[in-house]
């Protein structure tokens, strides 16, 4: 309700200050354009490094997930390696 009561005043003062500050905004317009140009140039310079860092982070995350999924299988792999080593060491000698 308070919003509707103050609406005419806010419209009036909003338009008044917009008209008063219009010359100031036109004065600062070249600086805003220069800011936009500098931000764009910096973004174009930094973007490849950000993409490389993101790619590296994704690679590290994939390695971490693979290790986390395969870590519970390491004891079985160790037992299989021991069995393979014992079987290889105890091969019978063949006659030539």
C-alpha positions in Angstrom: 0.0 0.0 0.0 2.9 2.3 0.8 4.3 1.6 -2.6 1.2 2.8 -4.3 0.9 5.9 -2.1 4.5 7.0 -2.9 4.3 6.1 -6.6 3.5 9.6 -8.0 6.3 11.1 -5.9 8.8 8.5 -7.0 7.8 8.9 -10.7 8.1 12.8 -10.4 11.5 12.8 -8.6 12.8 9.9 -10.8 12.1 11.9 -13.9 13.4 15.1 -12.3 16.7 13.6 -11.3 17.0 11.8 -14.7 16.7 15.1 -16.5 19.2 16.8 -14.1 21.8 14.0 -14.4 21.4 13.4 -18.2 24.2 15.9 -19.0 26.4 14.1 -16.5 25.7 10.7 -18.0 26.5 12.1 -21.5 29.8 13.4 -20.0 30.7 10.0 -18.6 29.6 8.0 -21.7 33.0 8.0 -23.3 34.5 6.6 -20.1 31.9 3.9 -20.0 32.7 2.9 -23.6 36.4 2.9 -22.7 35.7 0.7 -19.7 33.7 -1.7 -21.9 36.6 -1.8 -24.5 39.2 -2.5 -21.8 37.1 -5.2 -20.2 36.6 -6.8 -23.5 40.3 -6.7 -24.3 41.2 -8.2 -20.9 38.6 -10.9 -21.3 39.9 -11.9 -24.7 43.4 -12.0 -23.3 42.6 -14.0 -20.2 40.0 -16.3 -21.7 42.5 -18.9 -23.1 44.2 -19.1 -19.7 40.9 -19.6 -18.0 39.9 -22.3 -20.4 43.2 -24.1 -20.0 42.8 -24.0 -16.2 39.3 -25.3 -16.5 40.5 -28.1 -18.8 43.3 -29.0 -16.3 40.7 -29.0 -13.4 38.4 -31.3 -15.4 41.3 -33.6 -16.1 42.3 -33.7 -12.4 38.7 -34.4 -11.4 38.4 -37.2 -13.9 41.6 -38.8 -12.6 40.3 -38.4 -9.0 37.0 -40.0 -9.9 38.7 -42.9 -11.7 41.0 -43.5 -8.7 38.1 -43.3 -6.3 36.2 -45.9 -8.3 39.1 -48.2 -8.8 40.7 -47.9 -5.3 38.3 -50.6 -3.8 39.5 -53.0 -6.5 43.2 -52.7 -5.6 43.2 -55.6 -3.0 41.7 -57.9 -5.7 44.3 -56.8 -8.2 47.1 -57.4 -5.6 45.8 -60.9 -4.9 45.6 -61.6 -8.7 49.1 -60.3 -9.1 50.4 -62.6 -6.3 48.6 -65.6 -7.8 50.0 -64.8 -11.3 53.5 -64.5 -9.9 53.3 -67.8 -8.0 51.9 -69.6 -11.0 54.6 -68.2 -13.3 57.3 -69.1 -10.8 56.1 -72.7 -10.4 55.8 -73.7 -14.1 56.8 -77.3 -14.8 59.9 -77.8 -16.9 59.1 -79.2 -20.3 61.3 -81.9 -21.9 62.8 -80.9 -25.2 
